[in-house]
Amino acid sequence: MAVTKVINFLMRKLPNWVVYIILVLPAVYLTFALLGNQLGPDPIRTYQHKVGEFGLKLIIIGLFITPLRDLFNINFFKFRRCIGLMAFLYVCLHFLSYLVLDQSLNFNEVWKDIVKRPYITFGMISAGIMLFLSLTSNNLSVKILGPIYWKRLHQLVYLVSLGAVTHFLLLTKAWQIEPMIYFIILIGLLGYRALKAYQKRILNKKRNIS
């Protein structure tokens, strides 16, 4: 389709640094709004929620890249690493605002939260995995691990996405519509990948038999 060709052409011409700047702007705005006490009566909580939700959105957007290419021939793979790293930036801001502003670097209280509050547990696990994925999100890691093992390692992003959505669901402490929408979208994206992997396995079996 002509529209698809135009989109892919524009994406090829768009530099990665432009995408980085666009994605970092909300973080800059929210941070200055927090410092200027412009985020309402509970600015720390508001900041935590907004940067955390933005990170979750970027994780889900990153998962859309493969089905967009497979189903609609729209190719955003050029920006997948960029989106993943910026998602990690927002997760870091979410975590640091909790650690520094909310808990004042009281690691004993942080540990109690991790043990007693399941949504904190899921959030910490997801953030830890994201840290590892971000550190290996470079060409050197691909060369060291090899493309196959590197790809398998970075499939942990599926676990990260489940942990992040679970964190959001448990945080709300009620069946609110917004986290449920994220959950449904995520299940659809992961279900698509599971179906694709199953079809590929069946096709490989048929080829081996023939």
Protein Blocks (a to p, Z undefined) as FASTA:
>chain_A
ZZlmmmmmmmmmpcfklmmmmmmmmmmmmmmmmmnopnbjblmlmmmmmmmmmmmmmmmm
mmmmmmmmmmnopafklmmmmmmmmmmmmmmmmmmmmmmmmnnopaklmmmmmmmmmklm
mmmmmmmmmmmmmmmmcfklmmmnopklmmmmmmmmmmmmmmmmmmmmmmnopacfklmm
mmmmmmmmmmmmmmmmmmmmmmmmmmmmZZ
